[in-house]
Amino acid sequence: MSYQIAVQMFSVRREFEADPVGTLKKLRKIGFTAVEMAGYNGLPAAYFKGILDTLGMKAVAGHLSKETVENDPERVLDDLRTLETKYLVVPYLIGHFHPGGERFAEAVEFFNTMGKHFLEKGIELLFHNHEDEFRYKTNGDYNLDVLYSSTDPEYLKAELDAGWASYAKVDVVKYIPKYNGRLPVIHLKDFSWCKEGEKGNCRYDINTCALGEGDVDMKGIINAAKAAGTTVFVIEQDEPDTGDIFGCLKVGFDNLTKLLAE
């Protein structure tokens, strides 16, 4: 099985805004050949694609809000085709669209309808969770599970954020098999729990760190994801504990490369 390692561009949002080309060059030097976009920072899709082509990189997936997609799905489709991107990911839902919310049925309709529309064009629609989808339950089930059980598995796939699931105290290694065959992409982030009296650098109780250097069971998660059919492994670095984002990503890239080879 061949696996892709991608970097979520939100990790370097400040650097990319200041110097798009220079930032991508630094990511390529680390070893990344794939990125997951967080929008295009105002760059035309064709221009962004040209930079990636020059560097030998690909935009394997992209995060775009539900509102952006439904406001102009054909423009989104055109951009993704230009970029030759396979996965379109909705990165969050506003509160009332969550299970139990008064507009949840609209979210289900959106995912089924848009998922079908994009799949017919060769692009898969995914949803990316944060911790709240595990913090809240509806009728005893995690809200994330309610969302997936309410939508057509052909039209909505999962991009599990294993970091935020771990933060919500989910046993991610045992949880992943529930989505065998429905989890083409996984988000990986690492952190260590704060000691008493310590204030975290990302949430109040955690310090984010380079992937493979923290308390998250990264080896177990990666092995479970591989068994579930995941082929794209995305590193997202919220805040580097060292202050050096590129150094942090380099450590994470090297650690992930080794873990995927085991």
Buried (B, 14 or more C-beta within 10 A) or exposed (E): EEBBBBBBBBBBBEBBEEEBEEBBBBBBEBBBBBBBBBBBEEBEBEEBBEBBEEBEBBBBBBBBBBEBBBEEBEEBBBBBEBBEBBBBBBBBBEEEBBBEBEBBEBBBEBBBBBBBBBBEEEBBBBBBBBBBBBBBBBEEEBBBBBBBEBBBEEBBBBBBBBBBBBBBEBEBBEBBEBBEEBBBBBBBBBBBEBEEEEEBBBBEEBBBBBBBBBEBBBBBBBBBBBEBEBBBBBBBBBBBBEEEBBEBBBBBBBBBEEBBEE
